[in-house]
Amino acid sequence: MQLTAPAANTTTDLKATGRRDADGMAVASFILGLVGLLVLNVFLGPIAIALAGVALWRGTARRGRALLGLGLGIADLLVLVAFMQLDSTVSWNF
């Protein structure tokens, strides 16, 4: 009977885990950027930008999704600035 798992190749396991984490960050960046266009763009925009940057830096397989998350995060902040200029306030509402 064996109580521990057999020894695995740690370098390939770490690369697989890092790639999977980066893929998850790319998807999270896309979703947060998309939701941020509607609500809480002052918070979700910078988070989407940061997650996309880290995902791209780690070499995600979902590069397109990370780039979309980056673009949507920037769009979140541009929408916030546009509405702030229209309302002449620090925040915006409908």
Backbone as a printed PyTorch tensor [residue, N CA C, xyz], in Angstrom:
tensor([[[  0.8430,  -1.1720,   0.0000],
         [  0.0000,   0.0000,   0.0000],
         [  0.8900,   1.2360,   0.0000]],

        [[  0.4990,   2.2180,  -0.8300],
         [  1.2790,   3.4390,  -0.9600],
         [  0.4500,   4.6020,  -0.4280]],

        [[  1.0140,   5.3220,   0.5360],
         [  0.2750,   6.4070,   1.1630],
         [  0.4840,   7.7490,   0.4780]],

        [[  1.4920,   7.8620,  -0.3210],
         [  1.7390,   9.1230,  -1.0030],
         [  1.6280,   8.9210,  -2.5080]],

        [[  1.4210,  10.0080,  -3.1880],
         [  1.3380,   9.9480,  -4.6470],
         [  2.7280,   9.7250,  -5.2140]],

        [[  2.8100,   9.0610,  -6.3430],
         [  4.1250,   8.8660,  -6.9420],
         [  4.7390,  10.2030,  -7.3320]],

        [[  6.0610,  10.2430,  -7.3150],
         [  6.7710,  11.4710,  -7.6520],
         [  6.4800,  11.8420,  -9.0990]],

        [[  6.1810,  13.0910,  -9.3160],
         [  5.8680,  13.5690, -10.6510],
         [  6.9570,  14.5340, -11.0970]],

        [[  6.9840,  14.7890, -12.3620],
         [  7.9310,  15.7480, -12.9040],
         [  7.4250,  17.1440, -12.5540]],

        [[  8.0870,  17.8020, -11.6230],
         [  7.5720,  19.0640, -11.0900],
         [  7.6700,  20.2010, -12.0940]],

        [[  8.6410,  20.1710, -12.9960],
         [  8.7510,  21.2860, -13.9470],
         [  7.5840,  21.3010, -14.9280]],

        [[  7.1800,  20.1480, -15.4050],
         [  6.0390,  20.1300, -16.3290],
         [  4.7400,  20.4020, -15.5870]],

        [[  4.6480,  19.9540, -14.3300],
         [  3.4450,  20.2370, -13.5510],
         [  3.3030,  21.7350, -13.2810]],

        [[  4.4190,  22.4050, -12.9730],
         [  4.3580,  23.8400, -12.7150],
         [  4.0150,  24.6110, -13.9840]],

        [[  4.5480,  24.1890, -15.1220],
         [  4.2160,  24.8640, -16.3710],
         [  2.7480,  24.6910, -16.7160]],

        [[  2.2110,  23.4870, -16.5060],
         [  0.8010,  23.2380, -16.7950],
         [ -0.0930,  24.0500, -15.8680]],

        [[  0.2890,  24.1350, -14.6040],
         [ -0.4940,  24.9130, -13.6490],
         [ -0.4200,  26.3950, -13.9810]],

        [[  0.7590,  26.8910, -14.3180],
         [  0.9100,  28.2990, -14.6760],
         [  0.1410,  28.6520, -15.9270]],

        [[  0.1320,  27.7580, -16.9050],
         [ -0.6060,  28.0050, -18.1510],
         [ -2.1050,  28.0140, -17.8710]],

        [[ -2.5480,  27.0710, -17.0270],
         [ -3.9770,  27.0050, -16.7020],
         [ -4.3980,  28.2500, -15.9230]],

        [[ -3.5430,  28.7290, -15.0080],
         [ -3.8580,  29.9480, -14.2720],
         [ -3.9200,  31.1570, -15.2060]],

        [[ -2.9880,  31.2220, -16.1500],
         [ -2.9760,  32.3380, -17.0860],
         [ -4.2090,  32.3000, -17.9860]],

        [[ -4.6310,  31.1060, -18.3930],
         [ -5.8480,  30.9930, -19.1980],
         [ -7.0650,  31.4630, -18.4080]],

        [[ -7.1260,  31.1120, -17.1410],
         [ -8.2240,  31.5540, -16.2850],
         [ -8.2310,  33.0590, -16.1010]],

        [[ -7.0400,  33.6410, -15.9770],
         [ -6.9610,  35.0950, -15.8420],
         [ -7.4110,  35.7940, -17.1180]],

        [[ -7.0950,  35.2160, -18.2730],
         [ -7.5260,  35.8080, -19.5400],
         [ -9.0420,  35.8030, -19.6470]],

        [[ -9.6590,  34.7030, -19.2750],
         [-11.1200,  34.6100, -19.3270],
         [-11.7490,  35.5600, -18.3020]],

        [[-11.1820,  35.6060, -17.0970],
         [-11.7100,  36.5060, -16.0610],
         [-11.5790,  37.9620, -16.4950]],

        [[-10.4810,  38.3040, -17.1500],
         [-10.2910,  39.6600, -17.6390],
         [-11.3600,  40.0280, -18.6580]],

        [[-11.6450,  39.1120, -19.5700],
         [-12.6780,  39.3540, -20.5800],
         [-14.0420,  39.5580, -19.9340]],

        [[-14.3950,  38.6960, -19.0030],
         [-15.7120,  38.7780, -18.3590],
         [-15.8340,  40.0460, -17.5260]],

        [[-14.8010,  40.3690, -16.7390],
         [-14.8640,  41.5720, -15.9120],
         [-14.9020,  42.8330, -16.7680]],

        [[-14.1700,  42.8370, -17.8740],
         [-14.2090,  43.9830, -18.7740],
         [-15.5730,  44.1570, -19.4080]],

        [[-16.1960,  43.0470, -19.7570],
         [-17.5160,  43.1020, -20.3720],
         [-18.5730,  43.5810, -19.3750]],

        [[-18.5390,  43.0560, -18.1760],
         [-19.4970,  43.4810, -17.1420],
         [-19.2200,  44.9230, -16.7300]],

        [[-17.9450,  45.3070, -16.7400],
         [-17.5710,  46.6580, -16.3380],
         [-18.1040,  47.7380, -17.2550]],

        [[-18.4730,  47.3860, -18.4780],
         [-19.0700,  48.3950, -19.3530],
         [-20.4200,  48.8590, -18.8300]],

        [[-21.0780,  48.0170, -18.0420],
         [-22.4100,  48.3380, -17.5420],
         [-22.4060,  48.8420, -16.1000]],

        [[-21.6260,  48.1980, -15.2310],
         [-21.6400,  48.5490, -13.8080],
         [-20.2260,  48.5480, -13.2510]],

        [[-19.9910,  49.3600, -12.2610],
         [-18.7490,  49.3990, -11.4940],
         [-17.4950,  49.4860, -12.3590]],

        [[-17.5610,  50.2970, -13.4170],
         [-16.4140,  50.3540, -14.3130],
         [-15.1810,  50.9660, -13.6700]],

        [[-15.3270,  51.7500, -12.6320],
         [-14.1710,  52.3230, -11.9620],
         [-13.3590,  51.2360, -11.2420]],

        [[-14.0000,  50.1470, -10.8500],
         [-13.2960,  49.0440, -10.1910],
         [-12.9510,  47.9220, -11.1630]],

        [[-13.9030,  47.5490, -11.9820],
         [-13.7130,  46.3950, -12.8650],
         [-12.7710,  46.6810, -14.0260]],

        [[-12.7070,  47.9130, -14.4880],
         [-11.8110,  48.2680, -15.5850],
         [-10.3430,  48.0290, -15.2450]],

        [[ -9.8480,  48.6140, -14.1490],
         [ -8.4460,  48.3740, -13.7860],
         [ -8.1430,  46.9080, -13.4480]],

        [[ -9.1040,  46.2100, -12.8580],
         [ -8.8880,  44.7890, -12.5580],
         [ -8.7620,  43.9980, -13.8550]],

        [[ -9.6120,  44.3010, -14.8350],
         [ -9.5440,  43.6160, -16.1270],
         [ -8.2180,  43.9000, -16.8220]],

        [[ -7.7430,  45.1300, -16.7400],
         [ -6.4640,  45.4870, -17.3520],
         [ -5.3220,  44.7380, -16.6770]],

        [[ -5.3370,  44.6860, -15.3580],
         [ -4.2650,  43.9950, -14.6260],
         [ -4.2690,  42.4980, -14.9160]],

        [[ -5.4400,  41.8760, -14.9010],
         [ -5.5150,  40.4390, -15.1840],
         [ -5.0640,  40.1220, -16.6070]],

        [[ -5.4440,  40.9540, -17.5600],
         [ -5.0220,  40.7280, -18.9430],
         [ -3.5120,  40.8700, -19.0780]],

        [[ -2.9470,  41.8580, -18.4170],
         [ -1.4980,  42.0460, -18.4610],
         [ -0.7410,  40.8720, -17.8860]],

        [[ -1.1950,  40.3690, -16.7540],
         [ -0.5310,  39.2210, -16.1330],
         [ -0.6990,  37.9690, -16.9890]],

        [[ -1.8830,  37.7860, -17.5550],
         [ -2.1220,  36.6170, -18.4170],
         [ -1.2260,  36.6580, -19.6480]],

        [[ -1.0840,  37.8290, -20.2540],
         [ -0.2090,  37.9540, -21.4170],
         [  1.2550,  37.7670, -21.0300]],

        [[  1.6330,  38.2620, -19.8800],
         [  3.0110,  38.1310, -19.4170],
         [  3.3610,  36.6690, -19.1300]],

        [[  2.3960,  35.9120, -18.6210],
         [  2.6240,  34.4890, -18.3340],
         [  2.5000,  33.6070, -19.5700]],

        [[  2.1140,  34.1590, -20.6910],
         [  2.0320,  33.3900, -21.9270],
         [  0.8060,  32.5120, -22.0210]],

        [[ -0.3420,  33.1040, -21.9060],
         [ -1.5900,  32.3590, -21.9770],
         [ -1.8320,  31.8010, -23.3790]],

        [[ -2.5220,  30.6980, -23.4310],
         [ -2.9230,  30.1310, -24.7200],
         [ -4.1220,  30.8940, -25.2760]],

        [[ -4.8220,  31.6150, -24.4420],
         [ -5.9950,  32.3970, -24.8520],
         [ -5.6010,  33.8680, -25.0230]],

        [[ -4.6440,  34.0920, -25.8830],
         [ -4.1110,  35.4350, -26.1010],
         [ -5.1870,  36.3990, -26.6040]],

        [[ -6.0330,  35.9410, -27.5030],
         [ -7.0990,  36.7950, -28.0360],
         [ -8.0660,  37.2360, -26.9640]],

        [[ -8.4040,  36.3140, -26.0750],
         [ -9.3350,  36.6630, -25.0010],
         [ -8.6850,  37.6520, -24.0280]],

        [[ -7.3850,  37.4820, -23.7770],
         [ -6.6860,  38.4250, -22.9020],
         [ -6.6230,  39.8080, -23.5400]],

        [[ -6.3810,  39.8600, -24.8450],
         [ -6.3530,  41.1570, -25.5250],
         [ -7.7270,  41.8170, -25.5280]],

        [[ -8.7830,  41.0150, -25.6900],
         [-10.1430,  41.5640, -25.5960],
         [-10.4150,  42.0950, -24.1890]],

        [[ -9.9690,  41.3740, -23.1660],
         [-10.1230,  41.8430, -21.7910],
         [ -9.3780,  43.1410, -21.5540]],

        [[ -8.1890,  43.2490, -22.1410],
         [ -7.4140,  44.4880, -22.0250],
         [ -8.1490,  45.6430, -22.7030]],

        [[ -8.6480,  45.3990, -23.8990],
         [ -9.3890,  46.4340, -24.6150],
         [-10.6700,  46.8410, -23.9040]],

        [[-11.3760,  45.8570, -23.3630],
         [-12.6180,  46.1690, -22.6380],
         [-12.3230,  46.9080, -21.3360]],

        [[-11.2320,  46.5670, -20.6720],
         [-10.8530,  47.2920, -19.4540],
         [-10.5510,  48.7510, -19.7420]],

        [[ -9.8520,  48.9920, -20.8490],
         [ -9.5780,  50.3730, -21.2440],
         [-10.8760,  51.0720, -21.6400]],

        [[-11.7530,  50.3600, -22.3450],
         [-13.0520,  50.9370, -22.7210],
         [-13.8800,  51.2730, -21.4910]],

        [[-13.7900,  50.4550, -20.4420],
         [-14.5000,  50.7570, -19.1940],
         [-14.0930,  52.1220, -18.6630]],

        [[-12.8060,  52.3770, -18.6460],
         [-12.3230,  53.6530, -18.1170],
         [-12.6820,  54.8130, -19.0450]],

        [[-12.6790,  54.5690, -20.3480],
         [-13.0770,  55.6260, -21.2820],
         [-14.5630,  55.9590, -21.1590]],

        [[-15.3880,  54.9420, -20.9400],
         [-16.8260,  55.1720, -20.7220],
         [-17.0270,  55.9790, -19.4410]],

        [[-16.2760,  55.6470, -18.4020],
         [-16.3770,  56.3920, -17.1500],
         [-16.0070,  57.8550, -17.3550]],

        [[-14.9170,  58.1060, -18.0610],
         [-14.4880,  59.4820, -18.3120],
         [-15.5180,  60.2250, -19.1600]],

        [[-16.0730,  59.5650, -20.1540],
         [-17.0760,  60.2180, -21.0070],
         [-18.3160,  60.6000, -20.2070]],

        [[-18.8020,  59.7000, -19.3920],
         [-19.9870,  60.0220, -18.5900],
         [-19.6870,  61.0700, -17.5290]],

        [[-18.4710,  61.0520, -16.9950],
         [-18.1090,  62.0810, -16.0230],
         [-18.0720,  63.4580, -16.6780]],

        [[-17.6080,  63.5190, -17.9210],
         [-17.5820,  64.7960, -18.6220],
         [-18.9930,  65.2860, -18.9570]],

        [[-19.8680,  64.3700, -19.3050],
         [-21.2460,  64.7510, -19.6300],
         [-22.0160,  65.2260, -18.4170]],

        [[-21.7990,  64.5750, -17.2740],
         [-22.5200,  64.9380, -16.0570],
         [-21.8200,  66.0080, -15.2400]],

        [[-20.5680,  66.2890, -15.5360],
         [-19.7450,  67.2320, -14.7540],
         [-19.6680,  66.8340, -13.2950]],

        [[-19.5910,  65.5290, -13.0510],
         [-19.4620,  65.0100, -11.6890],
         [-18.3420,  63.9880, -11.6520]],

        [[-18.0200,  63.5230, -10.4610],
         [-16.9870,  62.5090, -10.3110],
         [-17.5370,  61.1250, -10.6260]],

        [[-18.8350,  60.9450, -10.4690],
         [-19.4650,  59.6570, -10.7810],
         [-20.5720,  59.9050, -11.7980]],

        [[-21.1300,  58.8380, -12.3190],
         [-22.2040,  58.9920, -13.2950],
         [-23.3610,  58.1020, -12.9200]],

        [[-24.5420,  58.4980, -13.3570],
         [-25.7540,  57.6970, -13.1830],
         [-26.6950,  58.0010, -14.3300]],

        [[-27.7320,  57.1820, -14.4560],
         [-28.6650,  57.3400, -15.5750],
         [-29.7350,  58.3120, -15.2460]]])
